[in-house]
């Protein structure tokens, strides 16, 4: 298994002592691969400061340049910004590199390099897995009648192809009628996932990908916007996991921005917030769909509170009362294996996780109504949150009977310093019902801006275009907008330090806001993306040359 490690000193040697291997992502973060039973041995090394298991993320599936004030910015008579001199980095399900929207007019590729983590081959320098393909190799493939015999990387889901097209497609397949936001940006592509799998990516694979694209952009000496259209519910949703802290740290590396959708969990019924008192237990009813093989519940509470928990199956049988003293307990009931873990607080959080996993040993999990009972032992605070997996994992027929709508942004949109993008229907101006909702009180856990997310026309695998819906397809509008901002600021010399949190601040400032609504709010954040307004504000705030200031 893989674990995320925050370390000091020589973590490579420490991992080797117990038969593992370490990949260094930075001077603080590493991924250690080892046998599961060896993980406790890591805690004995002074080089190890914290450990977090890898978690699965799923693509957020579920063009509107004019409504986002982008067309005016692209026009030659206005700002004439098309992404020249910038890099769009898309970490996703891959790309149809044969699609003409990702080629120059002469037919050569716009992709600087492509790393497919699911293939065997020559991995990039500094990494241990996958196959990296250069622009030269992709061009050689494009000149062959059967290109995939030369570069075998495919986008079997079509998700990454669409996302890349919205951010930076050049519209050649339609005479530029369907071009993306930054059609002249170059591309860095990472297809994430385990070898032979197109279903999901682990947090560790995304961490590797982020390091890869930022290192490559630094080597090219060009600003980069990184699109991460993934999401999961497996976490506290407070930005304090090692995965989220790593993305926060990487968002300060090089001339970069990281863009993440808020997810499609707004109407999924996958979040429950409750309060336990010393006198009263809490009973939570939830339903599971038929046909699923496993699901999890992740419960987060104040560590000062002590809960016992009991899980009751649809057939009425109980997994028994599990207490904090049990720490880890496995129960076999019929064809189900139920695992309950009491985790410890980390160096970043005073909260504690109680993690439940239900796995069908044979067949699938029977559909029906479950009961999670929270039993008070010692209560000081009493507030707790529970999340079910995302729609992509367990379908819309798995949900709490009385869910909480807020705090439904998926990870890693909850990381600090990433740009969080909600989705709205630009035809009617309302937030998309599925769009992930932020915290009702904490402004730092709300979306930054909203972008179009309903029936977005984008490139499809095999050529041509199709309509896509989901916050995955809202995020690349902002990714492309960040590229145009960096072209104006960095490439054109107007503001050489215009990246990171500065772009996030200006996007918020330039957003369109409706009268009668209070901003920021948990659905729209600071408003709807309006790039033209953001650029006009940016012009007013451009750097004064040092010589003029003196």
VMD Tcl script that draws the C-alpha trace (Angstrom):
set ca {
  {0.00 0.00 0.00}
  {0.97 3.65 -0.32}
  {1.02 6.21 2.48}
  {1.68 9.94 2.49}
  {4.49 10.85 4.87}
  {5.54 14.23 6.20}
  {9.19 13.76 7.04}
  {12.53 15.23 8.01}
  {16.01 13.86 7.39}
  {16.63 10.76 5.25}
  {13.23 9.15 4.72}
  {14.58 7.05 1.83}
  {16.93 5.16 4.13}
  {14.26 4.85 6.82}
  {11.83 3.27 4.35}
  {14.47 0.90 3.02}
  {15.20 -0.40 6.54}
  {11.71 -1.93 6.68}
  {11.62 -3.10 3.06}
  {9.73 -0.14 1.64}
  {10.59 2.55 -0.86}
  {10.16 6.31 -0.68}
  {9.50 8.81 -3.45}
  {10.38 12.39 -2.52}
  {7.83 15.01 -3.57}
  {9.43 17.91 -1.69}
  {11.69 18.52 1.29}
  {8.72 17.73 3.56}
  {6.45 15.28 1.71}
  {7.08 11.77 0.41}
  {5.10 8.74 -0.70}
  {6.19 5.49 0.92}
  {5.20 2.16 -0.64}
  {5.29 -0.86 1.66}
  {3.31 -3.82 2.93}
  {0.30 -2.89 5.05}
  {1.59 -4.70 8.14}
  {4.81 -2.66 7.95}
  {3.06 0.71 8.29}
  {3.19 0.73 12.14}
  {6.98 0.33 11.93}
  {7.24 3.78 10.33}
  {6.04 5.40 13.53}
  {9.23 4.30 15.23}
  {11.47 6.49 13.07}
  {12.29 10.07 14.07}
  {12.32 11.01 10.38}
  {8.55 10.46 10.23}
  {6.41 13.37 11.44}
  {2.99 12.24 10.21}
  {1.37 9.50 8.10}
  {-1.84 9.38 6.06}
  {-3.13 6.48 3.97}
  {-3.78 7.07 0.27}
  {-7.44 7.69 -0.56}
  {-9.42 7.33 -3.77}
  {-10.73 10.28 -5.75}
  {-13.28 10.18 -8.55}
  {-13.78 12.40 -11.57}
  {-16.61 14.89 -11.01}
  {-18.94 13.98 -13.92}
  {-22.62 15.10 -13.86}
  {-19.54 26.76 -23.30}
  {-20.46 29.59 -22.18}
  {-17.50 31.91 -22.88}
  {-19.80 34.88 -23.29}
  {-21.57 34.47 -19.94}
  {-18.17 34.31 -18.23}
  {-17.02 37.53 -19.96}
  {-14.23 35.65 -21.75}
  {-15.06 36.32 -25.42}
  {-14.42 40.05 -25.02}
  {-11.01 39.32 -23.53}
  {-10.02 37.10 -26.48}
  {-10.98 39.62 -29.18}
  {-8.04 41.23 -31.07}
  {-9.72 44.61 -30.69}
  {-9.82 44.21 -26.90}
  {-7.17 42.44 -24.81}
  {-6.24 39.87 -27.51}
  {-5.44 37.19 -24.92}
  {-5.37 33.53 -26.01}
  {-2.94 31.94 -23.57}
  {0.27 32.52 -25.51}
  {3.38 31.64 -23.53}
  {1.44 29.79 -20.82}
  {0.85 26.12 -19.97}
  {-2.45 24.40 -19.23}
  {-1.76 21.36 -17.05}
  {-4.63 18.89 -16.91}
  {-4.47 16.02 -14.42}
  {-7.34 13.74 -15.33}
  {-8.34 10.60 -17.25}
  {-5.94 11.36 -20.11}
  {-6.52 12.97 -23.50}
  {-7.38 12.04 -27.06}
  {-4.11 13.46 -28.40}
  {-5.28 12.79 -31.97}
  {-8.16 15.32 -31.66}
  {-7.42 18.29 -33.93}
  {-8.29 20.78 -31.16}
  {-5.03 19.81 -29.45}
  {-2.86 20.33 -32.54}
  {-1.27 23.32 -34.18}
  {-2.37 24.45 -37.65}
  {0.42 22.35 -39.19}
  {-0.92 19.22 -37.50}
  {1.78 18.90 -34.82}
  {0.82 18.42 -31.20}
  {0.31 21.18 -28.66}
  {1.22 18.73 -25.88}
  {4.66 19.37 -24.39}
  {4.65 16.01 -22.61}
  {2.18 13.35 -21.53}
  {2.65 11.09 -18.50}
  {0.36 8.06 -18.41}
  {0.56 6.57 -14.93}
  {-1.49 3.51 -15.97}
  {1.01 2.22 -18.56}
  {4.34 0.47 -18.29}
  {7.23 2.20 -19.97}
  {9.78 4.87 -19.21}
  {8.58 6.99 -16.29}
  {9.58 10.65 -15.93}
  {12.84 11.44 -14.12}
  {12.31 11.23 -10.39}
  {9.31 8.89 -10.59}
  {9.04 5.14 -10.49}
  {5.91 4.23 -12.45}
  {4.08 4.95 -15.70}
  {5.20 6.00 -19.16}
  {6.16 9.50 -20.28}
  {5.78 10.58 -23.90}
  {7.46 13.65 -25.37}
  {6.08 15.99 -28.02}
  {8.42 14.36 -30.53}
  {7.01 10.91 -29.77}
  {3.42 12.17 -30.02}
  {4.18 13.84 -33.36}
  {5.69 10.59 -34.62}
  {2.50 8.80 -33.59}
  {0.32 11.37 -35.36}
  {2.21 10.68 -38.57}
  {1.35 6.98 -38.40}
  {-1.88 5.41 -39.70}
  {-2.23 3.64 -36.33}
  {-0.97 6.23 -33.82}
  {-1.77 4.19 -30.71}
  {0.81 1.61 -31.68}
  {3.43 4.33 -31.11}
  {1.91 6.23 -28.17}
  {-0.64 3.86 -26.58}
  {-2.09 6.34 -24.09}
  {-5.88 6.68 -24.42}
  {-8.64 8.58 -22.64}
  {-11.13 5.77 -22.12}
  {-13.51 7.94 -20.07}
  {-13.49 11.06 -22.24}
  {-13.44 13.24 -19.13}
  {-9.90 14.59 -19.49}
  {-10.40 15.31 -23.19}
  {-13.47 17.44 -22.48}
  {-11.85 19.26 -19.56}
  {-8.74 20.06 -21.61}
  {-10.88 21.30 -24.50}
  {-12.82 23.74 -22.31}
  {-9.63 25.12 -20.78}
  {-7.50 25.26 -23.92}
  {-8.99 23.61 -27.03}
  {-8.39 25.65 -30.18}
  {-11.67 24.77 -31.91}
  {-10.03 23.61 -35.14}
  {-12.63 20.86 -35.51}
  {-15.32 23.52 -35.83}
  {-13.55 26.47 -37.37}
  {-12.89 27.96 -33.91}
  {-16.60 28.14 -33.09}
  {-16.02 25.83 -30.12}
  {-12.60 26.93 -28.99}
  {-11.67 26.92 -25.32}
  {-10.66 29.77 -23.04}
  {-6.90 29.70 -23.76}
  {-6.65 28.18 -27.28}
  {-2.96 29.03 -27.77}
  {-1.68 27.70 -24.47}
  {0.57 24.65 -24.58}
  {-0.45 21.51 -22.72}
  {0.96 19.26 -20.02}
  {-1.16 16.14 -19.54}
  {-1.11 13.51 -16.81}
  {-3.37 10.49 -16.95}
  {-3.63 9.45 -13.32}
  {-4.48 6.03 -11.98}
  {-3.11 2.65 -11.11}
  {-1.71 0.37 -13.78}
  {-4.47 -1.02 -15.95}
  {-7.25 0.99 -14.23}
  {-9.31 3.90 -15.58}
  {-11.84 4.01 -12.73}
  {-10.20 6.13 -10.09}
  {-7.05 7.80 -8.90}
  {-5.54 7.74 -5.44}
  {-4.50 10.89 -3.64}
  {-0.87 9.79 -3.92}
  {-1.10 9.57 -7.72}
  {-2.51 13.08 -7.91}
  {0.28 14.34 -5.64}
  {2.87 12.87 -8.00}
  {1.10 14.47 -10.96}
  {1.05 17.93 -9.36}
  {4.77 17.76 -8.68}
  {5.40 16.59 -12.24}
  {3.54 19.40 -14.00}
  {4.90 22.15 -11.75}
  {8.46 20.86 -12.16}
  {7.99 20.71 -15.95}
  {6.54 24.22 -16.09}
  {9.45 25.51 -14.04}
  {11.88 23.80 -16.45}
  {10.11 25.48 -19.40}
  {10.19 28.80 -17.50}
  {6.51 29.44 -18.11}
  {3.47 30.06 -15.88}
  {1.07 27.16 -15.40}
  {-2.54 26.66 -14.34}
  {-3.27 23.16 -13.02}
  {-6.77 21.70 -13.42}
  {-7.80 19.00 -10.92}
  {-11.37 17.91 -11.72}
  {-11.50 15.23 -9.03}
  {-13.30 14.87 -5.74}
  {-13.91 12.62 -2.75}
  {-15.74 12.71 0.58}
  {-13.16 10.68 2.49}
  {-11.90 13.35 4.87}
  {-12.81 16.05 7.39}
  {-13.55 18.68 4.71}
  {-11.45 21.23 6.61}
  {-8.25 21.38 4.55}
  {-6.17 19.65 7.22}
  {-5.36 16.23 5.74}
  {-1.79 15.63 4.54}
  {-3.13 15.43 0.98}
  {-4.74 18.87 1.25}
  {-1.76 20.37 3.09}
  {0.50 19.13 0.29}
  {-1.65 20.80 -2.36}
  {-1.63 23.99 -0.29}
  {2.16 23.86 -0.15}
  {2.46 23.16 -3.90}
  {0.15 26.06 -4.74}
  {2.99 28.31 -3.54}
  {5.52 26.66 -5.87}
  {6.61 28.34 -9.09}
  {4.29 30.65 -11.10}
  {1.22 28.51 -10.70}
  {-2.40 28.22 -9.67}
  {-4.34 25.07 -8.76}
  {-8.02 24.96 -9.77}
  {-10.47 22.47 -8.24}
  {-14.27 22.04 -8.66}
  {-16.50 22.01 -5.58}
  {-17.91 18.64 -6.66}
  {-21.36 17.31 -7.48}
  {-22.53 16.50 -3.95}
  {-24.83 19.49 -3.32}
  {-28.05 17.50 -3.73}
  {-26.65 14.01 -3.12}
  {-27.65 13.72 0.54}
  {-24.20 12.46 1.52}
  {-23.49 14.78 4.47}
  {-25.05 14.64 7.93}
  {-24.37 17.06 10.79}
  {-25.59 16.24 14.28}
  {-25.16 16.95 17.97}
  {-24.87 14.40 20.74}
  {-25.59 15.39 24.33}
  {-24.65 13.62 27.53}
  {-28.29 12.63 27.95}
  {-29.25 11.69 24.41}
  {-27.79 9.45 21.72}
  {-28.17 10.20 18.03}
  {-29.64 7.81 15.46}
  {-28.88 8.38 11.78}
  {-30.78 6.54 9.06}
  {-29.25 6.13 5.63}
  {-30.05 4.05 2.54}
  {-27.79 2.08 0.24}
  {-28.36 1.27 -3.41}
  {-28.37 -2.24 -4.81}
  {-25.36 -3.56 -6.69}
  {-22.57 -1.81 -4.78}
  {-19.72 -3.91 -3.42}
  {-18.51 -1.56 -0.71}
  {-19.06 1.83 0.88}
  {-17.63 3.84 3.74}
  {-18.79 6.31 6.37}
  {-16.33 8.86 7.71}
  {-17.37 10.49 11.00}
  {-15.48 13.50 12.37}
  {-15.82 14.85 15.89}
  {-14.01 16.86 18.54}
  {-11.36 14.67 20.18}
  {-12.53 15.85 23.61}
  {-15.80 13.98 23.00}
  {-15.93 10.22 23.46}
  {-18.48 8.31 21.37}
  {-19.37 4.66 21.11}
  {-20.90 3.62 17.78}
  {-23.22 0.89 16.56}
  {-24.03 0.01 12.95}
  {-27.34 -1.79 12.31}
  {-27.87 -3.53 8.97}
  {-31.06 -3.46 6.86}
  {-31.94 -6.96 8.09}
  {-31.84 -5.74 11.71}
  {-28.59 -7.44 12.73}
  {-26.06 -5.29 14.60}
  {-22.31 -5.02 14.26}
  {-22.27 -4.47 18.02}
  {-21.25 -1.48 20.09}
  {-17.68 -0.42 19.25}
  {-15.81 1.89 21.64}
  {-12.67 4.00 21.46}
  {-10.83 1.31 23.43}
  {-11.37 -1.11 20.54}
  {-9.36 1.19 18.21}
  {-9.80 -1.20 15.24}
  {-12.49 -3.84 14.99}
  {-13.58 -6.16 12.20}
  {-16.96 -7.88 12.23}
  {-18.20 -10.54 9.80}
  {-21.99 -10.58 9.30}
  {-23.26 -12.82 6.50}
  {-21.47 -11.86 3.30}
  {-20.26 -8.54 4.77}
  {-16.96 -7.60 6.40}
  {-17.36 -4.45 8.51}
  {-14.26 -2.56 9.65}
  {-14.45 0.27 12.23}
  {-11.38 2.38 13.01}
  {-10.90 5.03 15.69}
  {-8.16 7.26 14.27}
  {-5.98 9.67 16.27}
  {-5.80 13.48 15.88}
  {-3.03 14.67 13.57}
  {-0.56 17.47 14.07}
  {-2.88 19.67 11.99}
  {-6.25 19.00 13.62}
  {-7.88 18.51 17.01}
  {-10.59 16.42 15.40}
  {-10.89 12.64 15.44}
  {-12.14 10.36 12.68}
  {-14.20 7.23 13.19}
  {-14.01 5.37 9.89}
  {-16.46 2.63 8.84}
  {-15.96 0.40 5.80}
  {-18.53 -2.16 4.68}
  {-17.24 -4.65 2.11}
  {-19.11 -7.51 0.42}
  {-16.86 -10.56 0.67}
  {-19.04 -12.26 -1.96}
  {-21.68 -10.74 -4.21}
  {-22.92 -7.23 -3.41}
  {-24.33 -5.32 -0.45}
  {-28.10 -5.69 -0.03}
  {-30.04 -2.47 -0.59}
  {-32.03 -1.03 2.27}
  {-32.15 1.23 5.33}
  {-29.19 1.23 7.73}
  {-28.93 2.78 11.18}
  {-25.84 4.43 12.62}
  {-26.25 4.94 16.36}
  {-23.96 7.42 18.17}
  {-23.79 6.68 21.89}
  {-22.44 9.37 24.27}
  {-19.68 8.42 26.72}
  {-18.10 11.77 27.60}
  {-19.41 14.89 25.87}
  {-17.86 18.36 25.89}
  {-18.71 19.71 22.43}
  {-21.03 17.13 20.89}
  {-21.03 18.33 17.27}
  {-20.12 15.75 14.63}
  {-20.21 15.34 10.83}
  {-20.62 12.18 8.76}
  {-20.05 11.77 5.03}
  {-20.99 8.96 2.66}
  {-18.95 8.35 -0.53}
  {-19.53 10.49 -3.63}
  {-22.20 9.87 -6.27}
  {-19.59 8.41 -8.60}
  {-18.87 5.70 -6.01}
  {-22.31 4.74 -4.64}
  {-24.93 6.36 -6.98}
  {-27.80 8.69 -6.10}
  {-29.71 5.88 -4.38}
  {-27.31 5.93 -1.43}
  {-28.11 8.82 0.90}
  {-28.97 10.00 4.43}
  {-32.69 10.23 5.19}
  {-32.21 13.70 6.74}
  {-29.06 15.14 5.15}
  {-27.28 18.46 5.68}
  {-26.80 20.46 2.46}
  {-23.86 22.63 3.59}
  {-20.27 21.34 3.79}
  {-20.72 19.29 0.64}
  {-17.67 20.56 -1.25}
  {-15.52 17.54 -2.02}
  {-11.83 17.18 -1.26}
  {-9.47 18.65 -2.40}
  {-11.58 21.80 -2.96}
  {-11.35 22.19 0.80}
  {-7.57 22.70 0.63}
  {-6.34 26.19 1.38}
  {-5.03 28.37 -1.51}
  {-6.57 26.35 -4.34}
  {-9.18 28.15 -6.47}
  {-12.56 26.54 -5.74}
  {-15.07 26.56 -8.58}
  {-18.81 26.02 -8.12}
  {-21.12 25.24 -11.05}
  {-24.16 27.21 -12.23}
  {-26.60 27.11 -15.13}
  {-25.72 30.17 -17.17}
  {-28.96 29.93 -19.15}
  {-31.06 30.79 -16.11}
  {-28.43 32.22 -13.76}
  {-29.09 29.81 -10.88}
  {-26.65 27.56 -9.08}
  {-26.68 23.98 -10.36}
  {-28.48 21.78 -7.81}
  {-25.58 19.33 -7.80}
  {-22.88 21.95 -7.15}
  {-21.00 21.37 -3.89}
  {-21.94 23.81 -1.13}
  {-19.44 25.40 1.24}
  {-19.54 26.03 4.96}
  {-22.43 28.20 6.11}
  {-20.25 30.32 8.44}
  {-16.57 29.93 7.49}
  {-15.74 32.20 4.52}
  {-12.50 30.30 3.98}
  {-14.49 27.13 3.28}
  {-16.73 28.58 0.57}
  {-16.34 28.54 -3.23}
  {-14.30 31.32 -4.81}
  {-16.35 31.78 -7.99}
  {-18.97 29.92 -9.99}
  {-18.63 29.02 -13.68}
  {-20.97 27.38 -16.23}
  {-21.51 23.67 -15.54}
  {-24.64 22.60 -17.46}
  {-24.61 21.30 -21.06}
  {-21.08 22.48 -21.83}
  {-19.99 21.77 -25.41}
  {-16.50 20.28 -25.40}
  {-14.27 17.95 -27.46}
  {-15.10 14.26 -27.28}
  {-12.88 11.24 -27.77}
  {-12.77 10.25 -31.43}
  {-13.34 13.77 -32.74}
  {-16.09 16.35 -32.73}
  {-17.91 17.68 -29.68}
  {-20.48 16.65 -27.12}
  {-22.38 18.20 -24.21}
  {-21.09 17.66 -20.66}
  {-22.56 18.56 -17.29}
  {-20.92 18.75 -13.86}
  {-18.60 20.94 -11.84}
  {-15.67 19.15 -13.50}
  {-16.49 21.24 -16.56}
  {-16.88 24.48 -14.61}
  {-13.31 24.31 -13.26}
  {-11.54 24.53 -16.68}
  {-13.30 27.84 -17.42}
  {-11.37 29.21 -14.45}
  {-8.20 27.34 -15.37}
  {-8.24 28.93 -18.83}
  {-9.10 32.32 -17.35}
  {-6.07 32.07 -15.05}
  {-3.91 31.41 -18.13}
  {-5.20 34.54 -19.87}
  {-4.53 36.56 -16.72}
  {-0.97 35.21 -16.56}
  {-0.46 35.93 -20.26}
  {-1.49 39.55 -19.72}
  {0.48 39.89 -16.50}
  {3.61 37.74 -16.81}
  {4.11 37.04 -20.52}
  {3.22 40.60 -21.57}
  {5.16 42.13 -18.69}
  {2.35 44.00 -16.93}
  {2.64 42.32 -13.51}
  {5.45 39.75 -13.18}
  {4.24 38.35 -9.83}
  {0.64 37.69 -10.87}
  {-0.01 34.09 -9.81}
  {-1.09 32.03 -6.81}
  {-3.30 33.75 -4.27}
  {-3.16 36.99 -6.25}
  {-5.11 35.46 -9.16}
  {-7.59 34.02 -6.71}
  {-8.09 37.44 -5.13}
  {-8.64 39.19 -8.48}
  {-11.05 36.52 -9.73}
  {-13.11 37.06 -6.58}
  {-12.99 40.82 -6.99}
  {-14.08 40.76 -10.63}
  {-16.90 38.26 -10.20}
  {-20.45 39.25 -11.17}
  {-22.81 39.58 -8.22}
  {-26.59 39.76 -8.17}
  {-28.46 42.35 -6.16}
  {-30.32 40.93 -3.21}
  {-27.76 38.20 -2.49}
  {-25.19 38.36 0.27}
  {-21.60 37.55 -0.70}
  {-19.61 35.48 -0.18}
  {-22.18 32.74 0.19}
  {-21.89 28.93 0.37}
  {-23.19 28.34 -3.19}
  {-21.79 31.06 -5.49}
  {-18.90 32.10 -3.28}
  {-17.94 35.62 -4.39}
  {-20.06 35.50 -7.55}
  {-20.02 34.34 -11.18}
  {-16.78 34.28 -13.16}
  {-16.37 37.49 -15.20}
  {-12.90 37.62 -16.72}
  {-13.28 40.98 -18.46}
  {-14.12 42.70 -15.19}
  {-11.23 40.91 -13.48}
  {-8.79 42.13 -16.14}
  {-9.97 45.71 -15.86}
  {-9.44 45.59 -12.11}
  {-6.04 43.97 -12.70}
  {-5.00 46.83 -14.97}
  {-5.68 49.29 -12.16}
  {-3.59 47.23 -9.75}
  {-0.61 46.45 -12.01}
  {2.86 46.89 -10.47}
  {4.49 50.29 -10.50}
  {8.01 49.82 -11.91}
  {10.61 50.11 -9.16}
  {12.44 52.88 -11.03}
  {9.24 54.94 -11.22}
  {8.49 54.33 -7.55}
  {11.93 55.63 -6.62}
}
mol new
graphics top color blue
foreach p $ca { graphics top sphere $p radius 0.5 }
foreach p [lrange $ca 0 end-1] q [lrange $ca 1 end] { graphics top cylinder $p $q radius 0.2 }
display resetview
